[in-house]
């Protein structure tokens, strides 16, 4: 969320940097960063339609590290948490360290933090599972349907690069739906979620059934939350051991 979700540590890093690179999602946040530090450059031009995503990430890392090699104190700002689905940030840190420079990542507030709060996920659920949507399908990730499931970037399912028309393709959502139907019924509740970017906005929370997922409009910022199936199973022997220990 614009300014409000930036930690004091992050603000200080932006203000003190010789140069700030940023990859963010709206012009208002860009203006806020420029007010903190006028020496700021967008990395958005590295993301080009048709350009492999891996190449874009490598170019972003290269631009950041090149500035470090020139002797600048550099801060790179990404929306969300810089360690969650931000390959270019991790790569920049790794390259800088290989060259003998000090580099570190500062924690941030991610969409996951907002989701857990906005959806009021039941406090009795002490765990959840989280996958990138395309990776979930490609690698046949195993899940426990009795535990909440979060699928990131469902709106970018199977996309090798950015697209002008950034809406998930129904045929790809059908493949994802079929994979989930192995574990849940068609009536099982799922949530299409987008965290609020501005203090005056509400988060997007659209509750639908799993069977209807291919007919829904999912965008790059859409996160898919699959509620856990109900279960009452527990290991009675372990329960007794814990009680008597």
N, C-alpha and C positions, 0 to 999 in steps of 0.2 A: 504494500500500500504506500502511495506517494509519501515519502519522508517519514511517516509514522512508524514504519517497520524497520527502519535503518537504526542499528544500534549506535550508541555514542562512540564506540570504538571504530565503527565503520565511517561515521561522519568525520572523525578526527583524521582517519587515514586519507580520505578524499581531500580534506583541506590542506594537509601537509605535503601531498605528493607534488613532485615537479611536473608530472603529467598524469592525466586520468584518461583511461580508455573505458568505454562503456558499451554494453550491449543490453538494451532495455526495450520496453514494449510501448512506450508512449512519450509524446513530446513534452508533457508536463514534467515527468521525472527527469528528462534530459535537461530541461531548463533549470530545475532545482539543482542538479549536479553542477551545471555551469555557474550557478550563483555561488556554490561552495568553492569552486575552483574553475576559473575561466580557461585554464589550460586543459581543455577536455576535448576528446575526439571520439566520435561514434565508430563502432566496428561493424555497423549494419551493412556496409557495402561489401563485406566479405561473404554475405549470404546472397547468392544469386540463383535464380530459378534455373534448373538444369545442371547446376554445379554439384558434384557429390558432396554430401554433408561432411564426410570425413576430411575432404580437401578444405572446405570452408573452416572447419575447426582448426586445422593445421595452420592455415593462413592467419587466423586470429591469434593463435599462440605465437606465431612468428613475429607478428607486428608488435606484440607486447614485449617480447624478449629482445627484439632489435633495439627498442628504446632503452631497455635496461643496459644493454651492451654499450650504448652511447653515454652511459654514466648518469642516467636520470633515475630519480626515485619514482617508481611507477606504481600506480594503483589501478587495478582493473575491476570494474563494477559490473555485475551481472544481476538480472532480476531473479528473485527467489533466493534459494540457498546456493552459493557458488560451488558446493560439492555435490549437488544433486542434478544429474543430467547436464553437466557443464564440462564436457570433455576438453574444451579449449582451455579452460582455466587450469585444470589439472596438468595438462600438457605444458602450459606456460611455466608453471611452477617447477615441473620436472626438468625442463630445458634450462631454466635459470640456475637451478641447483647444480646441474651437470657442468655448467660453465663457472661454478664457484661463487655464484651470487646467493645472498640470503633471500629466501622467498617463503611466504607463508599464506595460509588461507584464514580469513576471519569468518566466524559463523554468521549465518543470517537466518531470517525467518522464511520458511518455505511454504509452498502451497499445502504441504501435508500438515503443517502446524495449523494453518487456517482451516483446513478441512475438518480436522478433529474437533476444533472449537465450533465451527459453523454448523456442522451436522450433529453436534452434541452426541458424539459416538458414546455408546453406553460405557459407563465407568467400570462395569463388571468385566468388560473385555480388556484383559491385561496385555493383549498382543494383537498384532495385525501383520499382514504380509503385503509386500509392495514390489511391483515389477513394472518395467517399461513395456508398453503394450506390444510393440513389434517383437521385442526380445521374448516376451511371454509366449508368443506363437512360434517363433523360429526355433526356440530351444526347448519347447515342450515342457515348460516349467511345471513342477509339481505344486499343487496347492492343497490346503486343508480347507474344505468348504465350510467348516464350522468356525472359521476365523475370518474376520473382515479382510477383504481383498481390495487393494488400491492399484489401479492400472494407469500409469502415466502416459501422456501423449497419445491417448486413444484417437484423438482427432487427426493425428499424423501417421496413422497406422500404415506401415509399409512404404512410406515416402522416403526416397533416397536423397531428396533435396527439397528446398522450399518451393512452393507453387503459388502462383497468383491466386488461384481458386483454392484456398486452403480450407476445405471441408472434407471430412472423411468420406470415402467412397462407399456406397451401400454394399457393394459386393465384398469389400474387405471387412466391413462390419459384420456381414453374414458369417464369414469364416471365424471371426472372433466369437460371435454369438454361439456358433456350433460347438466351439471348443468349451465354452462355459456351460453349455447345456448338458455336457457330460457329468456335471457336478451339481447343477441347479435345475429347478423346473422352469418352464417358460414364464410362469407367474411370479418368479422370484424378483424381489425389488432391487433395483439398481438406481444409482444417482449420477446424473451428469452435473459435474461441479466445476465452477470457476471462481477462484478467490477474487474478492473485490480489490480493484486497483486504486480507488480513490475513496477518501473519507465520506464523500457524499453518495457513494454507490453501495448497493447491496450485492452480496455474492450471488452467483447464478446457482440455483439449487433446483434441478428438475428431476422429479422422481417418476420413473417409468418401470415397466416390466422388462425382464430380460428378452422375452420374445419380440418386443417392439424395438429393440436396439437398432437393427439395420435401417429402420425408418426415421431415426432421429438425426438431427443436425449436430454433429460434433466438430469442434474447431480446434486449432492448435493448442489453445489453453485449456481445453476440456480434459478433466480428470474423471475417470470412471471409478465409482465406489460401489462395490458389490457387498451387500449386507451379509453377515454370517448366517448360515443355516442354524436352526435351533438344535440343541443337543442337550441331553441330560446325562450322558455317559461320563463316568469317572471311574478310576481304579479304586475299588473299595479297599483293597489291601494296602495301597499306598496311603489312602485316607486314614486308615486305622493306624498305620505307622506314624504318620504326621501327628495324629491326635495323641498317641501314647509316648512319643519320643521325648 
